[in-house]
Amino acid sequence: MSTDEILRILRMHREGIWIRQLAREAHVSPATICNYLYGYKNSKGKFVKPILSKYVVIQKLGGGALTIIKLK
């Protein structure tokens, strides 16, 4: 899976898409999508910057329990 694949799916859902739905369509886990959105620590303990942050807007609903992702 690549960033290009995720961006392609986001372009198909201009109104926004839930993290779980995006993960389903990209055939990855929701955790992988969250890593791409928020960043993560690699196996050496080094923080890897978020890959998608410059492309998307993250909208939290329901006290942060639900997240919709939209292209900028």
C-alpha positions as CSV (number, residue, x, y, z in Angstrom):
1,M,0.0,0.0,0.0
2,S,1.2,3.4,-0.8
3,T,0.3,7.0,-0.1
4,D,-0.8,7.3,-3.7
5,E,-3.4,4.6,-3.2
6,I,-4.8,6.3,-0.1
7,L,-4.9,9.7,-1.9
8,R,-6.7,8.0,-4.8
9,I,-9.4,6.7,-2.5
10,L,-9.7,10.1,-0.8
11,R,-10.2,11.7,-4.2
12,M,-13.2,9.4,-4.8
13,H,-14.7,10.6,-1.5
14,R,-14.5,14.4,-1.7
15,E,-17.1,14.8,1.1
16,G,-14.8,12.8,3.5
17,I,-14.4,9.2,4.6
18,W,-14.2,7.4,7.9
19,I,-10.9,5.9,8.9
20,R,-12.4,2.4,9.1
21,Q,-13.9,2.7,5.6
22,L,-10.7,4.1,4.2
23,A,-8.8,1.2,5.7
24,R,-11.3,-1.3,4.3
25,E,-11.0,0.2,0.8
26,A,-7.2,0.4,1.0
27,H,-7.0,-3.2,2.3
28,V,-5.0,-2.2,5.4
29,S,-5.7,-2.0,9.1
30,P,-7.2,1.2,10.7
31,A,-4.0,1.4,12.7
32,T,-1.9,1.7,9.5
33,I,-4.1,4.6,8.4
34,C,-3.7,6.3,11.8
35,N,0.1,5.8,11.6
36,Y,0.0,7.6,8.2
37,L,-2.1,10.4,9.7
38,Y,-0.5,11.0,13.1
39,G,3.0,9.6,12.7
40,Y,4.6,6.7,14.6
41,K,7.8,5.3,16.1
42,N,9.7,2.9,14.0
43,S,11.5,-0.2,15.3
44,K,14.5,1.9,16.4
45,G,12.3,4.2,18.5
46,K,12.7,7.1,16.1
47,F,9.5,9.1,15.4
48,V,8.4,9.0,11.7
49,K,6.5,12.1,10.7
50,P,2.9,11.8,9.4
51,I,2.9,11.0,5.7
52,L,-0.7,12.3,5.0
53,S,-0.8,15.4,7.2
54,K,0.0,17.8,4.3
55,Y,-2.7,16.4,2.1
56,V,-5.7,16.0,4.5
57,V,-7.9,17.7,7.0
58,I,-8.8,15.6,10.1
59,Q,-12.3,16.3,11.6
60,K,-13.1,14.7,15.0
61,L,-16.7,14.1,15.9
62,G,-18.4,12.7,19.0
63,G,-15.7,13.8,21.4
64,G,-13.0,12.5,19.2
65,A,-14.3,9.0,18.9
66,L,-15.1,9.4,15.3
67,T,-12.7,10.7,12.7
68,I,-13.5,11.9,9.1
69,I,-10.7,12.5,6.7
70,K,-11.0,15.0,3.8
71,L,-8.5,16.2,1.2
72,K,-7.3,19.8,1.7
